[in-house]
Amino acid sequence: MKLKILFCSFFLFMSVCANAQESSYSYLLDNAMECLKNGECDKARKYYNAYVNLTGETKPSVKELIDICEKPKEKYAVGEKMQVGEDVYTVAYVRDEGKHGLAVLDKGYGSIAGEMKNFYIEQKNIPTLEELGQIYANRDIIRFYGVYWTCTENSRASCTAYYTKDFSTGRKDSECKDYKHAIILLIHRF
């Protein structure tokens, strides 16, 4: 009986230690993410590799961000991924042989009114009507088919109205009300 209790106690102690050790290495992933924010790809890879070696666990999402960060890019193609800070954007339009263009981040459904308007439009993170037209031309490559907001205001409307573009029909609209089913696309110009 004493041997059984001793064995169970030892097993419980070992499993608690293993779980504590695994969670104690989470700071390595935090450090890797901080390095990625600062564009320090090599340091991020070292922290990630240390985490994998110590825990035996991989984190594919972190590895993907490191791979994107390390990829030396001077030119992009439509459909490629681009890391901007912690976010991964999809390249949606290129010019100058891929040296410049637009990359998009789908932020989901929402109204452009109120706080969203103040934050996103003032920050110029929402595409203009012209930029949305450039993105629209590549909709089949990037697989975007929703209704998207622009930051272009309709000056002829009797209220504050921003244009939307429906990527499935190509139709442009101007709405005075909260257009709940439109999607806010954040863009990165490069």
N, C-alpha and C positions, 0 to 999 in steps of 0.2 A: 504494500500500500504506500509506504514512504517513497519507494522508488518511483511509483506511478505519479505521485504528487510532485516529486522532484523533476521528473521528465516533463510533465505538463507545465510546471513553472518555468523550466528552461525554454520550452518551445514558445510559451507566451512572451517571455522576455525577448527572445530572438526576433519574433515577429513585430513587436513594438519597436525594437531598435531599428529594424529594417525600414519600417514605415517612417520613423522619425528621421532616419538618415536620408531617405528619398526626398522628404519634404524640406529638409535642411539645405538641399542643393538647389532649391528653386531660385535662390538669389542669383545663380549663374544664368538662368534664363532671363531674369530681370535685367541683369547687366548686359546680356546680349541684345535685348530689345533697346536698352538705353544707347548702346553703341550704334545700333541701326538708325535711331533717331538722329544721331550726330554724323551719320555717313561713314562710320568707322567699321567697314565690312570685315576687315581682317581680325580686329579685336572681337567682333561679334561671333565670328566663326570659332575663335579660340574658346570663348566662354561656352558656346553651344557644344563643342567637342568635349570639353571638360565635363559638362553635365551628362552627356551620353556615356562617357567612359566611367563616370562614378555611379550612375544609376542604371545603366543598361537600357534606358528608355529613350526613344526618339520622339521628337515633336515635329511632325511634317510641316505644320504651318510656319514654325520658326525657321526651319531649314529652307523652305521656299522663299521667305523674305531675305534670308542671307544670300541665297543663290541669285536672286534678282539684284540685290545690292552689289554683289561682286561682279556681275556681268558688265564688262566695260562696253558702254554704248555711246556711240557718236551718231548713230542713225537708228531709227525705229521704223517698223512696218505696222500697218493697221492690223489690229488684233493682238499685238504683243502686249505683255504686261510691263508696267513701269512703276517702280516704287517711289513714292513721294512721302517722306516722313514715315509714319507707320502704315499708311494706306497704300493699297495696290490699285492702280488705275489701269484701264484698258485704253491703249492707243486707238483713237477713233478717226483721226485725220492727220495726214502728213503733207508737207511741202518741202521744197529745197532738198529733194532726194532723201527725205526722212530725218533731216537735221532739226526741223521745226514742225510744230503742229499742235494738236489738242489730244489730251487724254481725259477720260471720263471716269467718274466714280458714282455709281448709282446709290443715292441716299434713301431711296424709298419714296412712298407716297406722302404727300403733304401739301398744304396750302402755302402760297407765297405771301400771304397777308401777314400783318403784325410783325412779330419778332423775326420770323423767317425772312421777311422782306428786308428788314433793317440789317440783319447779319449778312445774309448771302448776297444781296444785291450790292450793298455798300462795299463788301469785300470783293466784288466782281468775280465770284466763283461760279456763277450761273452763266451759261452761254448766251450770247446775243442771238437774235433771229438769224443773222448771217452765219454765225458759227454753228448753230443747230442745223442749218441747211447743209453745211460741210460734213457734219457728223451723220446726218440723214443719208447722204450719198453712200455711206459705208455700213448702213444698218444691217445688211445681210451678213457681213463679215463679223461684226461685233455682236450680232444677235440682239439688238434693241428694237422693240416693236411697240412700246407704250406711247402715252401722250406725255410730252415733256415741256416744262416751263422754259421760258427765255427771260432775260432781264430787260428785254426791249419793251418799252412802254408804248401803248397805242395813244398817241397824242390827240386823236380824233374822238376818242371815247368820252362819254359824259362823266366818267368816274376814273379812278386809278385802275387801269387795266393793263395787264401784261399778256403778250402773245404766248400761245402754246402751239406745239406742232405734234400732230398725230403721225407717228412713224409707220403705222400700218396703212394709212390712206394718203399721207403726204399733205393733208389739210392743215392750214394754219387758222387759228381762232384767236379772238381777243375776248377775255372774260373780265367782267366787273365784279363778279362774286368769287367766293372761295371755290376754287375748282378742285374738289377733293380728290379726284382720281388722277390728277396729273402728277408726274414724278419729277422730283428735283434731281437734276444731274449736276454734280459739282465737276468743274473742269480744272485741268492744269494745262496752262499754256507753256510750251517749251520751244 
